[in-house]
């Protein structure tokens, strides 16, 4: 371990091999940092936070602080961050609200400057949050999602795999997989993230089937219940079934074409 002389590390913290800890960083008790991590100057890592191997935490990030919820009792709860994540300057990630609950970040996520992940969020792998992107409490974010700068996601919202929110967008309803949300709007789908689907290895036939299902649910003039009823008799599979299953299980309702 390489530790700057001004860094403060609690003896009860677990620090892996080849970890580099910068000036004035604070690492409290009951923290576990995986091998090869880099902790920048003035970063603060609070108790019950785990970082997987190969993470980079930049200056001024605060991980594992208490949730911003008035009812929080001070119980033991967690932040679990996967491997090879990049957390840029000023990132904040808050721990769970209830006893033994956790806020989770997957592997290879990139959280840019001043982005925020609220209590009990569940963030998948390879998620990108640009500068100033905000997740309220208990948001679920699927793998490969991109949330652009200064976008906000309301508490309890679910965002499906490979969805994309454009800059200054807002979502207070669920965002189905593969969909894109208009910039500077709330709950307005603009289309499908076709480029993201291609990059994720979703082939032409599956993309075409997702497009067909998407049009029926979001752009056919049918309401969601009617569209789902029409799809019920169809033998869907793969990403198209993933899309439909997401819509079926949405408790907040989904964003619609705008």
Secondary structure, 3 states (H helix, E strand, C coil): CEECCCCEECCCCEECCCCEECCCCEECCCCEECCCCEECCCCEECCCEEECCCCEECCCCEEEECCCCCCCCCCCCEEEECCCCEECCCCEEECCCCCCCEEEECCCCEECCCCEECCCCEECCCCEECCCCEECCCCEECCCCEECCCCEECCCCEECCCCEECCCCEECCEECCCEEECCCCECEEEEECHHHHHHCCCCHHHHHHHHHHHHHHHCCCCCHHHHHHHHHCCCCCHHHHHHHHHHHHCCCCECEEC
